């Protein structure tokens, strides 16, 4: 992912919510969705919708909401899985973001993830789904690997986006799980599609910033990617190695290592 991405694509860490929220009435989910869409239309901005193309975002329908506006609406709605399903089905770009924020990870099945993945048409919605929803499901690691073999650009991006967010947020995962992802990153570094190669690079960098051990492994992977010879591989390797070897990253990782209990 570009380091200059929009706020919607790189949201703040997810705020933990009540894991057992009160049940929602599915019969009224459609009414809640209509009310939400009406509010989105009211506060949206045509200029905001027009600016999406500047970020390489394709949206057939958008109200042009800003990231803070979408986050505010999601907070007001709370955990509401039935509402999420309705919002996703309406086909509005902004609603897809909010759907990912209010859906309940405990109710997300592999079938639902695949159904939503079929609708992916922009990198920002992919990243919001991965950050706010998919990595909190029991299927995150499985899909992270499986989606990297898919031919669709945005589904494949979702695999590497999920890897990147897991590297940031799954604090309990052992190094071995991330080490097993590095050969996949090396394999797919040849993909020249813009939103795939950026996500491959992003996953490599995030894994390499977890700790010094994974930093060394990620640097070694970058060195193996470099001689692959494709334009994509050269860029992924050069950009990742520059950051992973930087004094700032090395100092931060060394500081973490010193603070770890012995």
Secondary structure, DSSP 8 states (H G I E B T S, - for coil): --TT--TTTS--------TT-----GGGHHHHHHHHHHHHHHH--HHHHHHGGGGT---SS-----HHHHHHHHHHH-S-HHHHHHHHHTT-HHHHHHHHHHS-GGG--HHHHHHHHHT--SHHHHHHHHHHTGGGSTTHHHHHHHGGG-SSHHHHHHHHHHHHHHHHH-TTS-HHHHHHHHHHHHHHTT---HHHHHHHHHHHHHHHTS-HHHHHHHHHHHHHHHTT-SHHHHHHHHHHHHHHTSHHHHHHHHHHHHHS--
